[in-house]
Amino acid sequence: MTERIGQRTLRFDQAPRILSHAAAVGKKEGAGPLGARFDFVAPDDRMGQKSWELAESELQKTAIRTALQKGGLSRDDLDLVLAGDLLNQCTGSFLASMQSDVPYLGQYGACSTMAQGLALGACLLAGGAARRLLAAASSHFCSAERQYRFPLAYGGQRTPTAQWTATAAGAAVLAAGQPGQGAADGDLIITHALFGKMVEMGVTDANNMGAAMAPAAYDTLSTLLADLGAQPRDFDCIVTGDLGHVGADILLTLLREDGIDLSPVYSDCGSLLFGEKQDAHAGGSGCGCSAAVLCGPLLRDMHAGKIRRLVFAGTGAMMSPTSVQQGQPIAGICHAVVIERSGA
């Protein structure tokens, strides 16, 4: 049973479980502060492929394959794959699952794609449409630069507000909760989900995505807290992905104006992924950034009992090269899931 609470929050009576998860990243990401906590670090960002798009597909395949192996599962155990990326027609994702013989639902929420996949997957499991499914997302610096910005050899100057598209992928296997049975102690379960609204505040600069996404994160998180009657301190960690340094500061300011201090429990995946000396400017971005940080370090910390109640709020900048070239404003979106360690 799924219950609607307050304005937009969904509560899952039989909370879907996260059976297994994995994160695969590129060389630059592996050299960052979280590098040792990912399942796979590529020695070469081309992943042995002849194009950057195929390299991204191979990175997503690696995350999916590793997540299944860690859960003692195969693709035959899945009823659905929900996957997405930044490329036109979700090229990296459909290539990653094209030969899987598993029903596929392509997702596009820009950098919010992993949160969207988890929230939608939880709804499908709670409604009986699937027993087990996999949610995945990926991005690749080189494939994204080719599509959205300049040829790699161009060497254009990046603005201080620009974020670095992560070469990364994350995957998580979800299973339906069992009727009449609570989750076992230590299980990771998705207890709530909130689908975000697009919020557009007139930002047209594609190199300032944090500013475009922050109002949507504000809308989603303030709504979630109000619907649950909760305060930030009721959670061990509230993490967005990926506002970067600029967007994270805007989000904290917007919430403080409402008397909400998120800072004691707040982090952003884009700010966590790269170190200060890695020249990522305002931090990381891309579908794979939040997917890898969640499916690597954050869920590992939950298994270890360091985090018992987590809000994962994926943020995305809804735009295309065409819309940006036409001067259209960039809408932000933010989807959120609440993940808990049972027995907490």
C-alpha positions as CSV (number, residue, x, y, z in Angstrom):
1,M,0.0,0.0,0.0
2,T,1.2,3.5,-0.9
3,E,-0.2,6.4,1.2
4,R,-0.1,10.0,0.2
5,I,1.0,12.3,3.1
6,G,0.5,16.1,3.0
7,Q,0.9,17.8,-0.3
8,R,3.1,15.4,-2.3
9,T,5.0,12.8,-0.2
10,L,4.4,9.1,-0.7
11,R,4.8,6.6,2.1
12,F,5.4,2.9,1.3
13,D,3.7,0.6,3.8
14,Q,5.7,-2.3,2.5
15,A,8.9,-0.5,2.0
16,P,11.0,-1.7,-1.0
17,R,14.4,-3.0,0.0
18,I,17.8,-2.1,-1.6
19,L,19.3,-5.6,-2.2
20,S,22.6,-4.5,-3.6
21,H,24.4,-1.5,-5.1
22,A,27.6,-0.5,-6.9
23,A,29.4,2.5,-8.2
24,A,31.9,2.7,-11.1
25,V,33.9,5.9,-11.8
26,G,36.6,7.3,-14.1
27,K,40.2,8.1,-13.4
28,K,39.7,11.7,-12.2
29,E,36.9,10.7,-9.8
30,G,39.0,7.8,-8.5
31,A,41.7,10.3,-7.6
32,G,39.3,12.3,-5.5
33,P,38.6,12.1,-1.8
34,L,36.0,9.3,-2.2
35,G,38.1,7.3,-4.7
36,A,38.8,4.3,-2.4
37,R,35.1,3.9,-1.6
38,F,33.9,3.1,-5.2
39,D,33.6,-0.5,-6.4
40,F,35.5,0.2,-9.7
41,V,37.9,2.9,-10.9
42,A,38.6,2.8,-14.6
43,P,42.3,2.9,-15.5
44,D,41.4,4.6,-18.8
45,D,38.3,6.7,-19.3
46,R,37.8,5.2,-22.8
47,M,37.0,1.9,-21.2
48,G,38.6,0.1,-24.2
49,Q,35.9,1.4,-26.5
50,K,36.1,3.3,-29.8
51,S,33.9,6.2,-28.8
52,W,33.1,8.2,-25.6
53,E,29.4,7.2,-25.8
54,L,30.4,3.5,-25.9
55,A,32.8,4.2,-23.0
56,E,29.9,5.6,-20.9
57,S,27.7,2.6,-21.8
58,E,30.5,0.3,-20.7
59,L,30.8,2.2,-17.4
60,Q,27.1,1.8,-16.7
61,K,27.3,-1.9,-17.6
62,T,30.1,-2.3,-15.1
63,A,28.1,-0.7,-12.3
64,I,25.0,-2.9,-13.2
65,R,27.1,-6.1,-13.4
66,T,28.8,-5.4,-10.1
67,A,25.6,-4.6,-8.3
68,L,24.1,-7.8,-9.5
69,Q,27.1,-9.8,-8.5
70,K,27.2,-8.3,-5.1
71,G,23.6,-9.4,-4.6
72,G,24.2,-12.9,-5.9
73,L,21.8,-12.1,-8.8
74,S,21.7,-12.1,-12.6
75,R,19.8,-10.1,-15.1
76,D,17.3,-13.0,-15.3
77,D,16.2,-12.1,-11.7
78,L,15.1,-8.6,-12.8
79,D,11.6,-7.7,-14.0
80,L,12.6,-4.2,-15.1
81,V,15.6,-1.9,-15.7
82,L,15.2,1.8,-15.1
83,A,18.2,3.7,-16.4
84,G,19.1,7.1,-17.8
85,D,21.9,9.5,-18.7
86,L,22.5,12.9,-20.2
87,L,22.9,11.9,-23.9
88,N,20.3,12.3,-26.6
89,Q,17.8,9.5,-26.5
90,C,19.6,8.1,-23.4
91,T,22.2,6.5,-25.7
92,G,24.5,5.3,-22.9
93,S,21.7,3.6,-21.1
94,F,19.9,1.8,-23.9
95,L,23.3,0.5,-25.2
96,A,24.1,-0.8,-21.7
97,S,20.9,-2.8,-21.5
98,M,20.1,-3.5,-25.2
99,Q,21.3,-7.1,-24.9
100,S,19.9,-7.8,-21.4
101,D,16.6,-9.3,-22.4
102,V,15.0,-7.4,-19.5
103,P,12.1,-4.9,-20.0
104,Y,13.6,-1.4,-20.0
105,L,12.3,2.0,-19.0
106,G,14.5,4.9,-20.1
107,Q,14.7,7.8,-17.6
108,Y,15.7,11.4,-18.2
109,G,15.8,13.9,-15.3
110,A,19.3,15.3,-16.0
111,C,21.3,15.0,-12.8
112,S,18.2,14.0,-10.9
113,T,17.9,10.8,-12.9
114,M,19.1,8.3,-10.2
115,A,16.6,9.8,-7.6
116,Q,13.8,9.6,-10.2
117,G,14.6,6.0,-11.0
118,L,14.6,5.0,-7.3
119,A,11.4,6.9,-6.6
120,L,9.6,5.4,-9.7
121,G,11.1,2.0,-9.0
122,A,9.8,2.1,-5.4
123,C,6.3,3.0,-6.7
124,L,6.3,0.1,-9.2
125,L,7.4,-2.4,-6.5
126,A,4.9,-1.1,-4.0
127,G,2.1,-1.4,-6.6
128,G,3.0,-4.9,-7.5
129,A,4.2,-4.1,-11.1
130,A,7.6,-5.8,-10.4
131,R,9.2,-8.0,-7.8
132,R,12.8,-7.0,-8.4
133,L,14.2,-4.2,-10.6
134,L,17.4,-2.2,-11.1
135,A,17.8,1.6,-11.2
136,A,20.9,3.0,-12.8
137,A,22.3,6.3,-14.1
138,S,25.6,7.4,-15.8
139,S,27.4,10.3,-17.3
140,H,30.8,10.8,-18.9
141,F,32.8,14.0,-19.1
142,C,33.8,13.6,-22.7
143,S,30.4,12.5,-24.1
144,A,28.7,15.3,-22.3
145,E,31.2,17.9,-23.5
146,R,30.7,16.8,-27.1
147,Q,26.9,17.1,-26.8
148,Y,26.5,20.2,-24.6
149,R,29.6,22.4,-25.0
150,F,32.7,22.3,-27.1
151,P,34.9,19.8,-28.8
152,L,37.4,18.5,-26.3
153,A,40.4,20.0,-28.2
154,Y,38.8,23.5,-28.1
155,G,40.2,24.4,-24.7
156,G,37.6,27.0,-23.8
157,Q,37.8,28.8,-20.5
158,R,35.4,27.5,-17.9
159,T,33.6,30.0,-15.7
160,P,33.9,29.8,-11.9
161,T,30.2,28.7,-11.6
162,A,30.7,25.8,-14.1
163,Q,30.6,22.2,-12.8
164,W,32.6,19.2,-14.0
165,T,30.5,16.4,-15.5
166,A,31.5,13.2,-13.7
167,T,32.6,10.1,-15.5
168,A,30.7,7.8,-13.3
169,A,27.8,5.4,-12.9
170,G,25.7,3.9,-10.1
171,A,23.3,1.0,-9.9
172,A,21.0,-0.3,-7.2
173,V,18.8,-3.5,-7.2
174,L,15.5,-3.0,-5.4
175,A,13.0,-5.7,-4.3
176,A,9.4,-5.4,-3.1
177,G,8.7,-5.6,0.6
178,Q,7.0,-8.8,1.7
179,P,3.3,-8.6,2.9
180,G,3.1,-9.1,6.6
181,Q,6.8,-9.1,7.1
182,G,8.9,-6.2,8.3
183,A,12.4,-5.6,7.0
184,A,15.2,-7.4,8.8
185,D,17.6,-5.4,11.0
186,G,20.2,-3.8,8.9
187,D,18.2,-3.8,5.7
188,L,18.2,-0.6,3.7
189,I,14.6,0.3,2.8
190,I,13.0,3.2,0.8
191,T,10.2,4.5,3.1
192,H,9.1,7.7,1.3
193,A,9.4,9.4,-2.1
194,L,8.5,12.8,-3.4
195,F,8.4,13.7,-7.1
196,G,9.5,17.2,-7.7
197,K,8.0,20.0,-9.7
198,M,9.9,22.0,-12.3
199,V,10.9,25.4,-11.0
200,E,12.1,28.1,-13.4
201,M,13.5,31.4,-12.1
202,G,14.9,32.9,-15.3
203,V,18.4,31.4,-15.3
204,T,19.7,31.0,-18.9
205,D,23.4,30.4,-18.2
206,A,24.2,26.8,-18.8
207,N,27.4,27.3,-16.9
208,N,25.5,28.2,-13.7
209,M,23.3,25.1,-13.3
210,G,23.6,25.3,-9.5
211,A,21.6,28.5,-9.5
212,A,19.0,27.0,-11.8
213,M,18.5,23.9,-9.7
214,A,18.6,25.3,-6.1
215,P,15.0,26.7,-6.1
216,A,13.7,23.3,-7.1
217,A,15.7,21.6,-4.3
218,Y,14.3,24.2,-1.9
219,D,10.7,23.4,-3.1
220,T,11.2,19.7,-2.7
221,L,13.0,19.6,0.6
222,S,10.7,22.2,2.3
223,T,7.7,20.3,1.1
224,L,9.1,16.9,2.3
225,L,9.9,18.3,5.7
226,A,6.4,19.9,6.0
227,D,4.6,16.7,4.8
228,L,6.5,14.6,7.3
229,G,6.3,17.1,10.1
230,A,10.0,16.7,10.4
231,Q,13.1,18.9,11.2
232,P,16.5,18.5,9.5
233,R,17.8,17.0,12.7
234,D,15.4,14.0,12.3
235,F,17.8,12.8,9.6
236,D,21.4,11.8,9.8
237,C,22.1,13.1,6.4
238,I,20.3,15.2,3.8
239,V,22.2,15.1,0.5
240,T,21.5,16.8,-2.8
241,G,23.0,15.9,-6.2
242,D,24.3,17.9,-7.8
243,L,24.0,21.5,-6.9
244,G,27.8,22.0,-6.5
245,H,29.2,24.7,-4.2
246,V,27.2,27.6,-5.7
247,G,23.8,25.9,-5.7
248,A,24.4,24.4,-2.3
249,D,25.0,27.9,-0.8
250,I,21.8,29.2,-2.5
251,L,19.8,26.3,-1.1
252,L,21.0,26.8,2.4
253,T,20.2,30.6,2.2
254,L,16.7,30.0,0.8
255,L,15.9,27.5,3.7
256,R,17.4,29.8,6.3
257,E,14.9,32.5,5.2
258,D,12.2,30.1,6.3
259,G,13.9,29.5,9.6
260,I,15.2,26.0,8.5
261,D,18.9,25.4,9.2
262,L,19.9,22.4,7.0
263,S,23.7,22.9,7.4
264,P,24.3,20.4,10.4
265,V,23.2,17.4,8.3
266,Y,23.6,18.7,4.7
267,S,26.0,17.6,2.0
268,D,26.0,17.8,-1.8
269,C,27.3,15.0,-4.0
270,G,28.8,17.5,-6.5
271,S,30.8,19.1,-3.6
272,L,31.9,15.7,-2.2
273,L,33.2,14.0,-5.4
274,F,36.2,16.2,-6.2
275,G,39.0,17.6,-4.1
276,E,40.0,21.3,-4.0
277,K,43.1,20.7,-6.1
278,Q,41.3,18.8,-8.9
279,D,40.1,22.0,-10.8
280,A,36.5,21.0,-10.9
281,H,35.5,24.7,-10.3
282,A,32.0,24.6,-8.7
283,G,32.0,20.9,-8.2
284,G,30.8,17.8,-9.9
285,S,27.6,17.3,-12.0
286,G,26.0,14.7,-14.3
287,C,23.7,11.8,-13.8
288,G,26.6,9.6,-12.7
289,C,27.8,12.0,-10.0
290,S,25.0,11.5,-7.5
291,A,24.4,7.9,-8.6
292,A,28.0,6.9,-7.8
293,V,28.2,8.9,-4.5
294,L,24.9,7.3,-3.3
295,C,25.6,3.8,-4.6
296,G,29.2,3.9,-3.3
297,P,30.1,5.9,-0.1
298,L,26.6,6.8,1.2
299,L,25.0,3.4,1.1
300,R,28.2,1.8,2.4
301,D,28.0,4.2,5.4
302,M,24.4,3.1,5.9
303,H,25.4,-0.6,6.0
304,A,28.0,0.3,8.6
305,G,25.5,2.1,10.7
306,K,27.1,5.5,10.3
307,I,24.0,6.8,8.6
308,R,20.6,5.5,9.7
309,R,18.2,7.8,8.0
310,L,19.1,9.5,4.7
311,V,17.3,11.9,2.4
312,F,18.6,11.6,-1.2
313,A,17.4,14.6,-3.2
314,G,18.5,14.4,-6.8
315,T,18.6,17.7,-8.6
316,G,18.5,18.3,-12.4
317,A,18.8,21.2,-14.9
318,M,16.2,20.6,-17.5
319,M,17.7,21.8,-20.8
320,S,19.1,20.7,-24.1
321,P,21.7,22.2,-26.4
322,T,18.9,23.5,-28.6
323,S,16.9,25.2,-25.8
324,V,20.1,26.9,-24.5
325,Q,21.1,28.1,-28.0
326,Q,17.6,29.6,-28.3
327,G,18.0,31.4,-25.0
328,Q,15.2,29.5,-23.2
329,P,15.4,29.5,-19.4
330,I,16.7,26.5,-17.5
331,A,14.1,24.8,-15.3
332,G,15.4,22.9,-12.2
333,I,13.8,19.8,-10.8
334,C,14.4,17.7,-7.6
335,H,13.1,14.3,-6.7
336,A,13.7,12.8,-3.3
337,V,13.7,9.5,-1.6
338,V,14.0,8.7,2.1
339,I,16.2,5.7,2.8
340,E,16.4,4.1,6.2
341,R,18.4,1.4,7.9
342,S,15.9,-0.9,9.5
343,G,16.3,-1.4,13.2
344,A,17.5,2.1,13.6
